[in-house]
Amino acid sequence: MTMFRIGEAADLLGVSSDTIRRWVDAGRLTAGRDEHGHRVIDGVDLAAFARAQAADPDAGTEFSSARNRLRGIVVDVRKDTVMAQVDIQAGPFRVVSLMSREAVDELDLRVGSVAVAVIKSTTVVVERAAPAPNRGRSGG
């Protein structure tokens, strides 16, 4: 059974450790204690919570078959005469999109704009991540 300390759960969900603690204290997320008395969250419970949090990521969106939606802020736009590159920072993730200059202009994408990167792919590579190194963070 995989157990995550408060800081690890926060990193995985892209929130602060204090947010995780508030969710636990409010009963929204279940946590136990490890042999050292630190709060830990069962991986299955954390996955279910993450799925529930992501159930409706963008309520203003019409129906779409794409399930991978990353809302973020445009941090860079590079345009030439035909093509453009748009960089979006979505939490800890940098998403780079190559598109026509016309599309960038029609969407009025510029640094500081809020954008949603919608990813539809037939190939998704999944890697198993090594455990995060203990950075001396308090587990709560």
Contacts in CASP RR format, 6 or more apart in sequence:
PFRMAT RR
TARGET T0000
AUTHOR 0000-0000-0000
METHOD contacts of the structure
MODEL  1
MTMFRIGEAADLLGVSSDTIRRWVDAGRLTAGRDEHGHRVIDGVDLAAFA
RAQAADPDAGTEFSSARNRLRGIVVDVRKDTVMAQVDIQAGPFRVVSLMS
REAVDELDLRVGSVAVAVIKSTTVVVERAAPAPNRGRSGG
1 42 0 8 1.000
1 43 0 8 1.000
1 44 0 8 1.000
2 42 0 8 1.000
2 43 0 8 1.000
3 34 0 8 1.000
3 40 0 8 1.000
3 41 0 8 1.000
3 42 0 8 1.000
3 43 0 8 1.000
4 12 0 8 1.000
4 40 0 8 1.000
4 41 0 8 1.000
4 43 0 8 1.000
4 46 0 8 1.000
5 34 0 8 1.000
5 38 0 8 1.000
5 39 0 8 1.000
5 40 0 8 1.000
5 41 0 8 1.000
5 137 0 8 1.000
5 139 0 8 1.000
5 140 0 8 1.000
6 17 0 8 1.000
6 20 0 8 1.000
6 21 0 8 1.000
6 24 0 8 1.000
6 31 0 8 1.000
6 38 0 8 1.000
6 39 0 8 1.000
6 40 0 8 1.000
6 41 0 8 1.000
6 138 0 8 1.000
6 139 0 8 1.000
6 140 0 8 1.000
7 17 0 8 1.000
7 20 0 8 1.000
7 137 0 8 1.000
7 139 0 8 1.000
8 132 0 8 1.000
9 20 0 8 1.000
9 41 0 8 1.000
9 46 0 8 1.000
10 16 0 8 1.000
10 17 0 8 1.000
10 19 0 8 1.000
10 20 0 8 1.000
11 132 0 8 1.000
12 46 0 8 1.000
12 50 0 8 1.000
13 20 0 8 1.000
13 46 0 8 1.000
13 49 0 8 1.000
13 50 0 8 1.000
13 53 0 8 1.000
14 91 0 8 1.000
14 92 0 8 1.000
17 137 0 8 1.000
17 138 0 8 1.000
17 139 0 8 1.000
17 140 0 8 1.000
20 29 0 8 1.000
20 41 0 8 1.000
21 39 0 8 1.000
21 140 0 8 1.000
23 29 0 8 1.000
23 49 0 8 1.000
24 30 0 8 1.000
24 31 0 8 1.000
24 39 0 8 1.000
24 41 0 8 1.000
28 49 0 8 1.000
29 41 0 8 1.000
29 45 0 8 1.000
29 46 0 8 1.000
29 49 0 8 1.000
30 41 0 8 1.000
30 42 0 8 1.000
30 45 0 8 1.000
31 39 0 8 1.000
31 40 0 8 1.000
31 41 0 8 1.000
32 39 0 8 1.000
32 40 0 8 1.000
32 41 0 8 1.000
33 39 0 8 1.000
33 40 0 8 1.000
34 40 0 8 1.000
38 139 0 8 1.000
38 140 0 8 1.000
39 139 0 8 1.000
39 140 0 8 1.000
57 69 0 8 1.000
57 71 0 8 1.000
58 69 0 8 1.000
58 71 0 8 1.000
58 116 0 8 1.000
61 69 0 8 1.000
61 116 0 8 1.000
64 118 0 8 1.000
65 120 0 8 1.000
66 118 0 8 1.000
66 119 0 8 1.000
66 120 0 8 1.000
68 118 0 8 1.000
68 119 0 8 1.000
68 120 0 8 1.000
68 121 0 8 1.000
69 116 0 8 1.000
69 117 0 8 1.000
69 118 0 8 1.000
69 119 0 8 1.000
70 88 0 8 1.000
70 90 0 8 1.000
70 91 0 8 1.000
70 93 0 8 1.000
70 95 0 8 1.000
70 116 0 8 1.000
70 117 0 8 1.000
70 119 0 8 1.000
71 90 0 8 1.000
71 114 0 8 1.000
71 115 0 8 1.000
71 116 0 8 1.000
72 88 0 8 1.000
72 89 0 8 1.000
72 90 0 8 1.000
72 91 0 8 1.000
72 114 0 8 1.000
72 115 0 8 1.000
72 116 0 8 1.000
72 117 0 8 1.000
73 88 0 8 1.000
73 89 0 8 1.000
73 112 0 8 1.000
73 113 0 8 1.000
73 114 0 8 1.000
73 115 0 8 1.000
74 86 0 8 1.000
74 87 0 8 1.000
74 88 0 8 1.000
74 109 0 8 1.000
74 110 0 8 1.000
74 111 0 8 1.000
74 112 0 8 1.000
74 113 0 8 1.000
74 114 0 8 1.000
74 115 0 8 1.000
75 87 0 8 1.000
75 88 0 8 1.000
75 89 0 8 1.000
75 94 0 8 1.000
75 111 0 8 1.000
75 112 0 8 1.000
76 85 0 8 1.000
76 86 0 8 1.000
76 87 0 8 1.000
76 111 0 8 1.000
77 84 0 8 1.000
77 85 0 8 1.000
77 86 0 8 1.000
77 87 0 8 1.000
77 104 0 8 1.000
77 109 0 8 1.000
77 110 0 8 1.000
77 111 0 8 1.000
78 84 0 8 1.000
78 85 0 8 1.000
79 101 0 8 1.000
79 104 0 8 1.000
80 101 0 8 1.000
81 101 0 8 1.000
82 100 0 8 1.000
82 101 0 8 1.000
83 98 0 8 1.000
83 99 0 8 1.000
83 100 0 8 1.000
83 101 0 8 1.000
84 98 0 8 1.000
84 99 0 8 1.000
84 100 0 8 1.000
84 101 0 8 1.000
84 103 0 8 1.000
84 104 0 8 1.000
85 96 0 8 1.000
85 97 0 8 1.000
85 98 0 8 1.000
86 96 0 8 1.000
86 97 0 8 1.000
86 99 0 8 1.000
86 104 0 8 1.000
86 109 0 8 1.000
86 115 0 8 1.000
87 94 0 8 1.000
87 95 0 8 1.000
87 96 0 8 1.000
88 94 0 8 1.000
88 95 0 8 1.000
88 96 0 8 1.000
88 97 0 8 1.000
88 115 0 8 1.000
88 117 0 8 1.000
89 95 0 8 1.000
90 117 0 8 1.000
95 117 0 8 1.000
95 119 0 8 1.000
97 117 0 8 1.000
107 115 0 8 1.000
109 115 0 8 1.000
END
